[in-house]
Amino acid sequence: LPEVVARVREALDARGVRVVEGLVPDAEAAKTLAVAGDLWSLLGRESFTRTDAVVGVGGGTVTDLAGFVAASWLRGVPFVNVPTTVLAMVDAAVGGKTGINTAEGKNLVGAFYEPLGVVCDIDVLATLPERDFVAGMAEVIKAGFIADPRILELVEEDPASARGVGRHTVELIGRAVAMKARVVSQDLREAGLREILNYGHTLGHAIEQHAGYTMRHGDAVAIGMVFAAELAHRSGLIDFALLARHRDILSLVGLPTTYAGAPLDALLVAMGRDKKTRGSTLRFVVLEDLAQPTRLVGPAPELLQSAYDSLGTTA
């Protein structure tokens, strides 16, 4: 990452742009009110105006934070994202969702705010640890299940392209970005269609919160997708083959498909605070067939419990 920051700085310097760096902690520790406050103070000291721009260089937590700081400073200043992880390229940096976490939950404070641009350099991914690369691929595989089955075929043909930079990696990331851009352009503020992007995220976010954000986002989403597939299968929406394909393809790239880290009741509390909830009714994005997402609203407690038990829990 320091090399990427240096390259961005050099490129801006070469164009006569004065660069002020604001370093932030790693991972979810960056997405706090205290860190955002430090950055606001930095912008104030540097007399940052609406003719200046914020550039977020880093993973998804950095682009989430940079976007929120840009959206809230002077009620909105320009910003550009330079994502350096798979997750940031296909998810966090694209789509205009910005935010920080609170003790009560993830991304509960934020704004819908579009970047001026997103610069993705696949070569940067060659330096990523495999576990981080793979975790980011959960969002790519999600795109395959909800909208673009060709993604799943590419992963099945060459799993190595989903574990590190390989022959299909550029196409996989390109397809995932294109899918998200299509959906977001039709529903920036999550009024309806955009909700499909939350496939696997309702349980996934609850798991992340329960783990104190020590679990990778992609790992939690992978578990959440298996849970959503179990809900759909047990509701008679999808056949066993599509359910099994979830576990098979996620396992193929090294993503988790089992979870035994918390009783369901503890996770339901977190799910009740989730942004997809309406009032006190839980809503889950599920499939009724491949690339045909729908909503499951207010599922029965026994259905939730049986689907959760299938993840291998003892709860």
Beta strands, then each sheet from edge to edge (+ up, - down):
strand 1: 54-58
strand 2: 79-83
strand 3: 97-102
strand 4: 105-112
strand 5: 117-118
strand 6: 283-289
strand 7: 292-297
sheet 1: 1+ 2+ 5+
sheet 2: 3+ 4-
sheet 3: 6+ 7-
end
